[in-house]
Amino acid sequence: MTRKAVALISGGLDSLLAAKLIQDQGIQVEGINFYTGFCVEGHTHAIRKRDRDKIKRNNALWVAEQLGIKLHIVDIVEEYKDVVINPKHGYGANLNPCLDCKIFMVKKAHAWIRQNHFDFIITGEVMGQRPMSQRKKTLPVVAAESGAHDLLLRPLCAHNLPQTKPEKEGWVDRDQLMGITGRSRKPQMALAKQFGFEDYAQPAGGCCFLTDQNYAVRLQDLWDNRGHKTYELDDIMLLKVGRHIRPSKSFKLIIAREEGETRFLSGYKKQFQSIKTVSHAGPMTLIEGDQLDQQQIELACAITARFSKGRDQDSVEVEFSDQDQNLQQIHIRPLAEIAPEWYIT
């Protein structure tokens, strides 16, 4: 009887290697990737000119292709909100609920294997690699609170953990598993070379924007000024793009930094108040927040003009569009300086 395992595939090197170790033991492996909205690989690379040479691909799909396995992509955007907003185990260095996140995903995978008649779950976790979710004390917490218990196998660090059911039952050979620990990625890179994998996501990488300090500051600002911790998928996407400037608690400007971001933000202009320069080349600006009064409109226009080719001119013509798409042509003197406290890092 061929045993079946589902591997949590993030697209990183660890999940690739973990799945390969089990696949090579004759186990039927399929992958599962959970879409949270916070990991959109290639998204900012595709927008920004400076990232033009970076690889633009979905690494989870790429890993599945390398392994020759089926990949199930599961949208958990709505369910995942409670993990981000109310993490039982708290946040990491930024707004990353890493331990709650891993518990949630393994729990979802456990439900999936029951529904689809698979035998166990594989993850690419390595003891000591992540300071919050992959410590000696927290790895058992993931297994217990997810409900997976000994159906959760971590092939890369199995020798450092108690035997799981797949090992006890002889479904997999424990001697062919690994005992990697710590933050060095050299063992994984050596294993990748052994398997013949030369092209893979950067080992120390990760695609979750919640671990990024600048992104976390922007998300916290959004929550603070809305007065409640909520978000939508559009919020997630817009927090990744442009300069974010808040002249007032009641509104924020998202100002494109280059042509690619201007094109991207233009796709949202019917949902927001917006500004674009007319007399000089300049950025698209979205205005998030309350309907602006005339004084606020002029301030927003002056800030936008500050980032245009007319920044040194006495007057720049801009076009302001309100939430009903009513247009107002305004000639404005570019703001000489942006108050440092207005910038959202």
N, C-alpha and C positions, 0 to 999 in steps of 0.2 A: 504493500500500500504506500503510495507516494504521499508524504506529508506536505501540507501547504502552509506557507507563512506570508503575512503581509508586512512589508517594510515601510516605515515612515520615511519618505523621501523628501528631504528639504532641498536637495540640489547641491549640497556641499559634499566634500570629499568623504567625510565620515559615514554618511548614509550610503554612499556608493560602495565603500569598502565593506560595510556591515552586511549589506545585501549580497555582495559578491561572495563573501565567506560562506554564507548559508547556501547560496545557489550552487556553489561548487561541491556541496555535500549531497547533491541530488534532490534537494527540496524544491518544490514548486514555489517560486517567489513572485508575488505581485506587489506593486508599490501603491502607496496612498499619499496624497499631498493635500494638505488643508489650506484653503485660500482664506486668509484673514483680511486682506486688503492692505496690510502693512508691509508686505513683501512683494513688491512689483519689480522683479529684476529686469533690467534693461530700460525701465520707464524713464528715469532721469538721464540715463546714457543716451537715449534716443532724442531727448529734447535739447540738451546742452551741447554747444559746439566743442567745448573743452573735452567732452567725453566721447567725441565722435569715433575715436579709434577703439574704444572699449567694446567687448563682445556684447551683443544684444541678443539674448536668448533666454528662454525659460529653462533654468538649469535643472529643475526637477524632470522636465520632459527629456532633456538631454541625457541625464543619468539613466532614465528608463530605457532610452534608445541604446546606450552603451551596454546595458545589461541584457537587452532584448526581452524586457518584461512589460507587461501591461501596467499602465499607471492610471489610478482612479483619482481624479481631482474633485475635491469636495468643497463646496462653498459654505463657509461657516461665518461669514461676515456678521450676520445678525446675532447668532449665538455667542460669538466671541466677544461681543461688547461687554458682557458682564465680567469676563476675565480681565479686560483692560481697566474697567471702571471700578470694580470691587474685588481686587485680588486678595484672597484669603491669606496668602503668604507674603503679601506686600510686593513692593517694587524693588528692582535692582538699583544700579547706579543712576538710572534715568527713570523712564516710565515703563520699563520692561518688566512685566509680570512673569518672569521666566519659569519659575516653579509651577505656578498655576497654569501657565500655558502648556507645559509638558504634561501635567496631569490631565488637562482637558483633552489634549490630542490623543494621548494613550487611551483615555476613557472612550473617546469616539472610535478609535481603532479596535478596542475590545468589543464594542457593540457591533462593529462591522464584521469581525471574524465570526461572531455568533450567527449573524444574519446570513453570512455567505459560506459557512461551513469550512472555515480555515482553522488551523490548529494553534498557531501562536503568532506573536508580534515581534518584530525586529526593530531596534532603533540603533542609531550610530553614536549613542552616548558614550563618553569616556570619563571615568572617575577622575575628578580633579581638574577637568578642563574648563568648566564654567564655574564661576565663583558662587552662583546662586542655585542652579538647578542640577549641577553634576558633581556634587560632593558626596563623600562617603555616607553622610547622614541623610542627604536628600534623595539619593537614588532609591532607597527602600520606600520613601514617602510617595514617590511617583507610582511605584508598583502597587502599593496598598490603596492609596486614595483614588486611583484610576479604576480599581476593581480588577486589574489584569493579574495581579499577584505573580505567580510563578509561570504564567504564560508570556511574560515579558522577558525577552532575551536580548542582551547587549553583547554582541559578538566581539567587539573590540576590547572590552574590559571584563569579559566573563570570568577569567581566572581570578579576579579580585572580588568576586561576588559569590554568594551561595548558588548551588546548582539550581537550575530551573527545571520545569517539567520536561521540556524537550531534551535536556541533557540526561535527566534521570531515566526517562523512558527509552533512551537510545535513538531518538529521532535524529539527533545531531551528535557528532563526536566532539566532546569537550576539548580533547587534545588538539583539535584543529582550530580552536578559537584563540583569542588573544588575551593578553593581560596588560594592555597599555594603560598608563596613568599619567597624570600631569598635563601641563599646558604646552609642552613641546610638540610640534607637529611632525618631527622627523620620523617617528615610527610609521605614521600614516603615509608619509611621502615615500618611504622605503617600500611599504606594502603596495602602494600604487604602482611603483616601478616594477615590482615583482609581478603584478597582474598585467602590466603593459599599458596602464593608464598614464598618458602623458599630458593630456589636455583635461583640466578639471577646474572647478571654481577655486579661487584662492583659498588655501587651507585656513587662514586666520580670519576669513571673511564672515559673512552672515548678512542676510538681506532684510532683517527686521529693523524698520526705522525707529521703533520704540527704544532701541539701544543707543540711538544717536543723540548726543546731547543737544545739538541745535534743534533737532526735530522735537525732542521732548519739551524744550522750552517753549516752542511754538504751540504745542498741544496744550500745555499747562496754561499758557496765556489765553487760548481759546476758551478753556473751561472757566478760568477765573473771570473773564469778562462776559461770559454768558450767564454766569451764576449757577451753573450746574454741569455735571460731568456727562455730557452726551456728545455724540459725533455721528456723522453720516459718511458714506463712502466718498462723496465729493470733498468733504473736509480733509479726509486722509490724503487725497490726491493733491489738493491745493496747498497743504502744509509743506509739500516737498519742493514747491516751485516758487521762484522769485524772491525779491526782498519783501519782508513783512515789516511794515511800519505802522505804529499805533499812535496817532497824534491825540487821541481821546479814547476814553473807556467805551464810548458809544460806537466807534467805527475803527476799522483797520484797512490799510491799503496793501494790496498785493501787487507789486510792481515788477514787471518782467525785466530780466537782466540782459536779454539778448533776443535775437529774432525767433529762435526756436520756442522760447518761453512765451513770446508775444503771440505766436500762432496757437500755442496750447491754451493760454488764457482766453484767447478770442472765442474759443469754443464754449466758454462759460458766460459770455457777456450778456446773454438774454436772461440770465438768472440773477445778475447783480447790477448795481449802479457801476458805471465804468467811465474811464477817461482815456482818450487817445490824443496825441499831439497831431496838429494839422500843418502848421507852418514849418516845422522842423522834424526831422526823423527822431523818433522817440519811442518809449515803451507803451505797451498796453497796461493799464492799471484797473484792477477790480477793487471795488469798495464793499467790504463786508461789514454789515451792521445796520444801524438805523438809517431812515431817510435823512439826508443831510439838509441843513438849512443853508442859506446862501453864503454865509461866512465860512462854514465848513467846506462847502463846495469849492470856494475860491482857495482855501488852504490846500485842499487835496489837489487841485489843479496846479498850484504853485509848486507843490512837492513833486508832482509828475514832471513838470517842466524842468525842474532841477536835474532830472536824469535824462533830458533830451539833448540833442545837438545844439539847442538854443539856450543852454544854461547860462551863457555869458551875455545874452541879449537883454535889452530892456523889456521886451515883450515877446511872448510866445502864444500863438493861437492854439487852443485846445478845444476838444469837443467832449462835453459831459453828457452822459446818457443816464436818466433816472431809471427807477425800477419798472416804469411803464414804457420805457424806451423813447421818452420824449427827449429831444436833443437841445442842447444849449451851447452856442459858440461863445467862448470866453477868451479875451486877450488878457494875459496875466504875466506879471513879472516873476521869473523863477525865484524860488526861495533860495536865499544865499547859502544857508546852512541848515542841515537837519539836526534837530536836537538829539544828542546821543541816546537819551532815555526813550526816544520814540522807537528806536530799532529793537525789533524782537530778534534775538540772536539766531 
